[in-house]
Amino acid sequence: MINYYIAKTKPKETIMEHTDNLIKQFQKLKKLYPNINYVDWDMLKIACLYHDLGKMNTKFQLKLMSKLEMKNDLKDDFPDIEEIPHGYLSPAFLPYKELKEKYNIDQIRILYQSIYYHHNRKSLNNSEELQKIIQYDLSKYVKDFKYGKIRKLRKLYKNYVRFVIGNARIPNDDKDEIVYQYIMTKGLLNKIDFAASASINIEEKNTNLYEKTLAYLKKDNHEPNELQEYLIDNQDKSNIIVASTGIGKTEAALFWIGNNKGFFTLPLKVSINAIYDRVVGKIRFLKKKTGLLHSDTSSEYIKRDKENKFDIEYYDKTRQLSLPLTVCTLDQLIDFVFMYEGYELKLATLAYSKLIIDEIQMYNPELVAYLIIALHKIIQLGGKFTIVTATFPPVFEYFMEKLKIDFNKPQPFYKKVNGKVQLRHKIEILEEDINTELIKNNCMDKKVLIIVNTVYKAQEIYDKLKIQLKGKLQYDKINLLHSKFIKKDRTIKEDQIFEMGKLENKDTGIWIATQVVEASLDIDFDVLYTELSDICGLLQRMGRVYRNRELKDGHINVYIYIGNKKRTSGINTSNKSVIDSDIFDLSKKAIKNYNMQELDEEKKMKLVEEVYSVKNLKDKKYFDKILETIKTIQYIKPYEVHKSDISLREIETRVVIPESIFIKNKSFINDNIEVMNNSKEYSEKLIAKNNIKNITLSIQGYEYQWAIKNLFVNTEKVKLDDYNEIPVIRFNYTYEKGLEKPKNVKSFDDEDQII
């Protein structure tokens, strides 16, 4: 009766070999980051050594030997007992008597629970069966198990359950230090285990991000400016930085991260892609040390590979948060605030990292609340954050101070020319709905940017300008960008707007867009026509015009349509509104005072302080939503929320394929599904899946329900596998306009087609 002590089948690996790999990763982590708060390295090493010993149970070994088609003569003496997850069995191997001599009872609980819960498995209700398997099954193999890194096993401790379930589970009125030590031990055990299982390094060393950023500046004969010097001097602090557009906030943020582990978060995928390309392409920080993390990571990696190949190791390191610098969406990091099973890994990683939050004003009040709670927890464990933004609503600071989050907040940093705050914009306020009257007579030989609040309004403006400028402007000089293009088309359009938006590019034309162009896009147009959304959004939109130029002749280069009796498109009192209607009304009232005026950076920041003051918002829905969400999160008990039930984004979406795209690409779709079903190479499967994703787009959940109700969803679907299928929707789609709602069909509000 031979037990081969198998831990894994792909590749085949024994418990001893797998544990050796964990210890290698443990040592790498300790060498790179020896001073992580709340980590007892000896205790963490013990957790690594013992975490998988429960895998030697008969049922687990029979299962793996069967997968490997190995002959076996192990006998299962308990066929009527369901297989008990190995994590629940492994703590029995811990040398309890020795541990008692070294650790107090709380530390022993931390150790037992870190191992017991290191996988997220169904709760074990029958401890009698657990004890039976320990006493009569595992005990058969203990004497023959030889592993030089742990002492010879003699006796299993079956009564450890008292340390792990019920009132013993951390936290249960435990002191903060115990909770923090548990989060770090459990979280880092998970991180080490995942790295060892994926055969990747747990962390890659950041050797020269600071030097690369400095060299990038010096290449153009620049030295760090006042903002950048400030963040260099305050690398060891958390900060809130308010600074002008175009002053070098990205470089300042990278200086602050320095040669440490860092995460750079932004609200929009297009902005994340742009910053990633800038860090890798211009600043020349190594690609293999820079991660890009959002819901389309695999697509973006494939797109950037010259041979259209897929580097699985690079992808795994990105997903496991193992790279020195990761540019990502906020929701990839801070869902730990819900304290689901396994949340500890992300929080433990952020505890020894530096977190940049860019464009915080673009988040809805719920996400702001989640972020504030997350920052509170990160700071408690030793992590650092810096918020960098052109507009920082004071109401955010109010809630951060309520939670006693410590940070530096210096005076705003303004871009100056000859000692004066740079002037880039002069505005005109139009108390009417956005229309084409001014635009059609003021668009020749210019780079014109039109930003509206909804897809429907963008398409409407596009149609009107196409008619009105026929014969005056080339057909391809008027372009549209919003969220309702298939991924392939949207990528082309994003590249085109980036190209036209380069200061050195002398091409002219018109781009009509939604708020997908608001955040951190380095584009520079000559004139902006925009609907009002809120004051922060307006200032972000203005940042796409005269981005790095001074306004010298006092001409108007920003036209703001604020509506008349009716609010601008997409703004209403429902929860589908582009932004909160109270914020819109306050913004409208404030901006009206600046009609026909030059608006420098100082005035812009005062506008934000006025609109988003606590005094203005304290009795408004926006303020209440942040407060309620913070309270809700604070009342959540650890492990009562399932990860699958968490959504940090309020808007539910559905991936679809427009019918015209489906018909045109039927054989292409079938070829890729065949690869997904039959290829044995994971990378080939992923590339095939991404090929199909590139001809899809997302619509909002209520739009999809409307389409079903009105019979605009085909019965034929694209079936990716047994669990995933993509509906085909019979809405008109063109490369020029994207997806359009069918005309002359009532009961659907076009104004809700935001972004």
Residue, then its C-alpha position, 0 to 999 in steps of 0.5 A: m500500500i504505497n502513498y505517493y504523496i501527490a500534490k498536483t497533476k499539472p504538472k505532476e508534483t509531490i507534496m514535498e516538491h510543492t512545499d519546496n517551491l513554497i519555501k523558495q517563494f517565501q524566501k524571495l518575499k522575505k528577501l525583497y520585503p523584510n520589514i512588512n508590518y504584522v508579519d512573523w516570518d517564522m510563523l508564516k514559514i510554518a504555515c507554508l510547510y504544513h499547509d498541504l499535508g492534508k493532501m496525503n489523505t486516501k480520497f485525495q490521493l486516489k483522485l489524483m492517481s486516477k487523473l494520472e492513470m497510475k496504478n494504485d493499491l490504496k484502500d478507502d476505508f470510509p467510502d460513505i464519508e465525502e472527501i474532506p477538503h485538504g485544508y481542513l485536514s492539514p492543521a492536524f499535522l501542526p506540532y501543537k506542543e511545540l507551538k505552545e512553547k513559542y506562541n500565545i493562544d492567539q498566535i496559535r489560532i492565527l496559524y491554525q486558521s491560516i492553514y484551515y481556511h487557505h482555500n475557499r471551500k464549503s463549510l464543514n459541519n461534521s467535525e466527527e467525520l473530520q476527526k475520524i479521517i485524521q485518526y484512522d486515515l491520515s494516521k496510516y501515512v504519517k510514519d512513512f512521510k519523510y520531509g527534511k524541512i519538518r520534524k518527524l511526524r509522530k502523532l496528529y492533533k485531531n482536536y484543533v477544531r476548537f481553534v478554527i470555527g465558531n467563536a474562535r474564528i478571527p475576528n471575534d472581538d479580537k484586538d486589532e493587532i491579532v486581526y492584522q497579523y491574521i490578515m497578513t499571515k493568511g494573505l501571504l500564505n495564499k500569495i506564496d501558494f498561488a505563486a508556487s502553484a503557477s511556477i512564477n515569482i511571488e514578486e519581481k524586484n523594482t530596481n529602477l523606476y525612479e531612475k527611468t522616470l528621471a532619465y525620461l525628464k532629463k532627455d528633454n533637458h528637464e529637471p523635477n518640478e516643484l510638484q515632483e520634488y514634493l513627492i520625491d521628498n514625501q515618498d514615505k507619506s500618504n498624500i493628496i495632491v491637487a495639481s494643474t493638468g499638464i504639470g507632470k502628475t504622472e511622472a510625479a506619481l512614479f517618482w513617489i512610488g520610486n523603486n518600491k512596489g506600486f499600483f497606479t489606478l485610473p477610472l477608465k480602461v482607455s486611460i489605463n492602456a495609455i499610461y501603461d504604454r507611456v510607462v513602457g514605451k516612453i519612460r522605458f520601464l521594463k515591460k516584463k515588470t509593468g502590468l496592465l490589469h482590467s477586464d480586458t487585460s488578455s486582449e490588450y496583451i495580445k494586441r501589443d505582442k508583435e507576433n500576436k502571441f500570448d505570454i502566460e507567465y506575464y499574464d499570471k504575474t499580472r493577475q497575481l499582483s506580482l509585478p513591481l508596477t501595475v496600472c489598473t482599475l480600482d475595482q481590481l484591488i479594493d473589493f477586499v472591503f467586502m471581506y469575502e473568503g480569500y480577501e486577505l491576499k489583496l489587502a496583505t499585498l497592498a499593505y507593503s505597496k504604494l497606491i496611486i489614485d488618479e482622477i478620483q472625482m470620476y468615481n460615483p459616490e458608492l465607489v468613493a465610499y468603498l475607496i475611503i474604507a479601503l484606504h483606512k484599512i490599507i493605512q492600518l496595515g502599513g500601506k501608503f497612498t497618494i491621490v493625484t488629481a486636477t480636481f479634489p472635492p472637499v467632501f471626500e476629505y471630510f469623510m477621510e478625516k472622519l475615518k482618521i485617515d492620515f495624509n499630507k495635503p499641501q497647497p495646490f500645484y499650478k502650472k506657471v508661465n513667467g511666474k504666473v498661473q498658466l491661462r489655457h481657457k476662456i469660456e462661453i456659457l450657452e443656456e440651451d441644449i447643445n446644437t450644431e449652429l455654432i459648431k458648423n460655422n466654426c470648425m474649419d481648419k481646427k481640431v474640434l472636440i465635442i463632448v456630450n453626456t449620452v451615446y444617443k446625443a453623440q449620434e444625433i450631433y454626428d448625423k446633423l453635422k454630416i448633413q450640414l457639412k456635406g461638401k464643406l468637410q471631407y467625410d472622414k473628417i467627422n468621427l464618433l467615439h463612445s462605448k457602443f462600438i465593438k472592441k476592434d472598432r473602438t480600438i481603431k478609433e481610440d488610436q485615431i483620436f490619440e493621433m489627431g490629439k498630438l500637439e505636433n499633428k497638424d491634421t484637422g477635423i471633428w471628434i464627437a465623444t462621450q465621457v470616455v475621453e475625460a480622464s488622463l488622455d494626453i490629447d490636445f484639441d483647439v476648441l471644445y463644445t460640451e454639455l455640462s455634466d458636473i463641474c469636475g467632469l467639465l474641467q476634465r473635458m476642458g483639459r483635452v483642449y489647450r492641454n499644454r498651451e497658453l491662451k494668448d489672444g483671449h479668444i473663446n476656446v470652450y463653449i459650455y451648453i448648460g440647458n435651459k429649463k430642461r437639464t442636459s442629456g443624461i441628467n435626471t433624478s433617476n439612478k440611471s443619471v450620468i451624474d447626481s442631479d443635485i450636483f448638476d444643479l449646483s454646477k450649473k449655478a456656479i459656472k453661470n457666474y463665469n460666462m465670457q471669462e478667462l478661467d485659470e487653474e486657480k479659479k477652476m479649483k475654487l469652483v470645485e471647492e464651491v460645488y463640492s463643499v460639505k455645506n452645499l452637499k450635507d443635505k443632498k443625496y450625493f452626501d447621503k449615499i457616501l455616508e450610507t455606503i460607508k456605514t453599510i460596509q462597516y456593518i458587514k461581518p467578515y465572510e458573510v458576503h460571497k465574492s460572486d455577489i460583489s459588484l463595485r460598479e452599479i451599472e449591470t452590463r451584458v456583452v452582445i454581438p450586433e447581428s450585422i457583425f455576427i452574420k459577417n463573421k460567422s465562419f470566423i466565430n466558428d473557427n475560433i470556437e473550434v480552437m477553444n473547444n479542441s486546442k490543448e494549449y491554454s494560450e491558443k484558447l485564450i487568443a481564440k476567445n479574445n478574437i471573439k471578444n473583439i467583435t462584441l460590445s457591452i450594453q446596459g442590463y436594462e437595454y438588454q431586457w428592453a431588447i428581449k421584450n421587444l424581440f430584438v434578441n436572436t434565438e441564435k447565440v454564440k455559444l462559447d462553452d457549456y456555461n457562456e454564450i453571447p446573445v446576438i442583438r438586432f440593433n443597427y450597427t455601423y463602424e461610423k456610428g456604433l450600435e443604435k437603438p431601433k427607431n420608432v419603438k417606444s418605452f425606452d429612454d434614449e437619454d439613459q444611453i450614457i457613456 
